[in-house]
Amino acid sequence: MTPPLRDAIAALELSPAPAPAGASRFEAVVAFLAGNAAAGRRPSLVSALDEAGFLDPETLAKASIEEVVDAIASSRVKMLPKDARLMQRVARWYLDHRDDLEFEPGPGEDRPSFPHDALSAVNGVGRATADGLALHVFGVPTYPVDRATYRIMVRHAWIDPTVDYEEASQAGVAAAEGDAAVLAALSDAFEGVGRRFCKSSGPRCEPCPLKVVLPEGGPIEADG
């Protein structure tokens, strides 16, 4: 299944995604979560949280939910209280592992292992969100398999519909040869393909850049 998926990387003409710049580690974490919750309004939401002092993990973790919701409301972004609570729970996870997450290795030093299991165990996070945050914020070479990625991979016969999350994720990692920058670019590209072409209601293959790597006979049916 991996060689055809490598063909997809070529078909999408991916350039390695740059690492997050110009922000603290925790600001990048908040921006990632805000992107999941507020789509195109991420900058407004992050700016509002910054003005309220909530880009500091300790401040955010200790704030009342009402304070966080009020800060979000000032950005004119609609966000459910459950999303604000998720940000606070992730802030507590960040505080618990802050030394490792912010460690900058010197010559001959290795970065500590990313606390992936602890993040996945946070209520409301889930495997795909944990993998996405690990990849896009911390450069961990993992692959987040969201519903769009699953549809694309099944419809192109890169994975069998019965595979579990781990096997689908590893297919992405193998195709990118463990390169975190390529994995991040592939994740972003598949998100766009899933939103514009490979929808749950049915695929629009003709204008899709991945049409050239469809299996003979057309797309395979996928659930979800």
C-alpha positions in Angstrom: 0.0 0.0 0.0 2.9 2.4 0.6 4.4 2.9 -2.9 1.1 4.2 -4.3 0.8 6.6 -1.3 4.2 7.9 -2.2 2.8 8.6 -5.6 0.2 10.7 -4.0 2.9 12.8 -2.4 4.4 13.4 -5.8 1.0 14.1 -7.4 0.3 16.8 -4.8 3.7 18.4 -5.4 4.2 18.8 -1.7 6.8 21.1 -0.2 7.9 20.3 3.3 5.8 22.4 5.8 7.8 24.9 7.8 8.0 24.5 11.6 5.8 26.9 13.6 7.6 30.2 14.0 7.2 33.4 15.9 5.3 31.9 18.8 5.9 30.2 22.1 5.3 26.5 22.2 2.1 26.9 24.2 0.9 29.6 21.8 1.3 27.2 19.0 -0.6 24.5 21.0 -3.5 27.0 21.5 -3.4 28.0 17.8 -3.7 24.4 16.8 -6.7 23.8 19.1 -8.2 27.1 18.0 -7.9 26.0 14.3 -9.8 22.8 15.1 -12.6 24.7 16.9 -12.8 28.0 15.0 -11.7 27.2 11.5 -10.8 30.4 9.6 -11.2 32.6 12.7 -8.0 31.2 14.4 -6.0 34.5 14.4 -8.9 36.5 16.0 -9.4 33.8 18.7 -5.7 33.6 19.5 -5.4 37.4 19.7 -8.4 37.6 22.1 -6.9 34.9 24.3 -3.6 36.7 24.2 -5.2 40.0 25.3 -6.8 38.2 28.2 -3.5 36.6 29.3 -4.5 33.1 28.4 -1.5 32.3 26.3 0.2 31.4 29.5 -0.7 27.8 30.4 -0.8 28.4 34.1 -3.2 31.3 33.7 -5.4 29.5 31.3 -5.5 26.3 33.5 -6.5 28.2 36.6 -9.1 30.6 35.0 -12.8 30.0 35.5 -14.6 28.7 32.5 -16.7 31.9 32.4 -13.5 34.0 32.0 -12.3 31.9 29.1 -15.7 32.0 27.4 -15.9 35.8 27.8 -12.4 36.2 26.3 -13.5 34.0 23.3 -16.7 35.9 22.9 -14.7 39.2 22.6 -13.1 37.8 19.5 -16.6 37.3 17.9 -15.8 33.7 17.4 -18.5 31.2 18.2 -17.0 28.4 20.4 -18.8 25.9 22.6 -17.9 25.9 26.3 -16.7 22.3 25.8 -14.0 23.5 23.5 -12.9 26.1 26.0 -12.8 23.4 28.7 -10.7 21.3 26.3 -8.2 24.1 26.0 -7.9 24.2 29.8 -7.4 20.5 30.1 -4.6 20.6 27.5 -3.1 23.6 29.4 -2.9 21.3 32.5 -1.3 18.6 30.4 1.2 21.1 29.1 2.0 22.2 32.7 2.5 18.6 33.8 5.1 18.1 31.0 6.4 21.6 30.5 10.1 20.9 31.2 10.2 18.2 28.5 8.0 20.1 26.0 10.1 23.2 26.2 13.5 21.5 26.4 15.9 22.6 23.7 18.6 20.0 23.2 22.2 21.1 23.0 25.0 19.4 21.0 24.9 15.7 21.6 21.6 15.8 23.5 18.3 14.2 22.5 14.9 15.8 22.9 12.8 14.0 25.6 10.1 11.6 24.3 6.9 13.4 23.5 4.2 12.6 26.2 1.8 11.2 23.6 0.0 8.7 25.8 -0.7 11.4 28.4 -2.1 13.8 25.7 -4.3 11.1 24.2 -5.7 10.4 27.7 -6.9 14.0 28.1 -10.7 14.0 27.9 -11.8 15.2 24.5 -8.5 14.9 22.7 -8.6 11.6 20.8 -5.9 9.9 18.7 -6.2 12.1 15.6 -6.0 15.4 17.6 -3.1 14.1 19.7 -1.2 13.1 16.6 -2.0 16.3 14.8 -0.8 18.4 17.7 2.4 16.3 18.1 3.1 16.6 14.4 2.2 20.2 13.6 3.4 21.8 16.8 6.3 19.6 18.1 7.5 18.0 14.9 6.9 14.4 16.0 6.9 12.1 12.9 3.4 10.7 13.3 0.3 11.0 11.1 -3.1 12.1 12.2 -5.8 10.0 10.5 -9.0 12.1 10.5 -12.1 11.2 8.6 -11.0 13.0 5.5 -7.7 11.1 5.4 -9.5 7.8 6.0 -11.8 8.4 3.1 -9.0 9.4 0.7 -6.8 6.4 1.7 -9.6 3.9 1.3 -11.0 5.4 -1.9 -7.6 5.1 -3.5 -7.1 1.6 -2.2 -4.0 2.6 -0.1 -5.6 0.9 3.0 -8.3 -1.7 3.5 -11.5 -0.3 5.0 -11.0 -2.7 7.9 -7.6 -1.5 9.1 -7.3 0.1 12.5 -6.1 3.6 13.3 -2.6 2.6 14.0 -2.1 0.8 10.7 -3.5 3.7 8.7 -1.3 6.1 10.6 1.8 4.0 10.0 1.0 3.9 6.2 1.3 7.7 6.2 4.5 7.7 8.2 6.1 5.0 5.9 5.1 6.9 2.7 6.8 10.1 4.0 9.8 8.0 5.2 9.3 9.4 8.7 10.0 13.0 7.6 7.9 15.2 9.9 7.9 18.2 7.6 6.6 16.1 4.7 4.0 14.5 7.0 2.8 17.9 8.1 2.5 19.0 4.4 0.7 15.7 3.5 -1.7 16.2 6.5 -2.6 19.8 5.4 -3.0 18.7 1.7 -5.3 15.8 2.6 -7.4 18.1 4.8 -7.9 20.4 1.7 -8.6 17.5 -0.6 -11.1 16.1 1.8 -12.8 19.4 2.2 -13.0 20.3 -1.5 -13.1 17.0 -3.4 -13.2 13.8 -1.3 -16.3 14.6 0.7 -18.4 12.2 2.8 -21.3 12.8 0.5 -19.3 11.5 -2.4 -16.0 12.1 -4.3 -15.5 14.8 -7.0 -12.7 13.0 -8.8 -12.5 14.9 -12.0 -11.0 18.2 -10.6 -9.1 16.5 -7.8 -5.3 16.5 -7.9 -5.3 12.9 -6.8 -7.3 11.7 -9.8 -4.1 10.5 -11.4 -3.5 8.0 -8.6 -7.0 6.5 -8.5 -7.2 2.7 -8.8 -8.4 1.2 -12.0 -12.1 1.2 -12.0 -12.4 4.4 -9.9 -12.7 5.2 -6.2 -13.4 2.5 -3.7 -16.5 3.0 -1.5 -15.6 4.3 2.0 -17.8 4.8 5.1 -17.5 8.0 7.0 
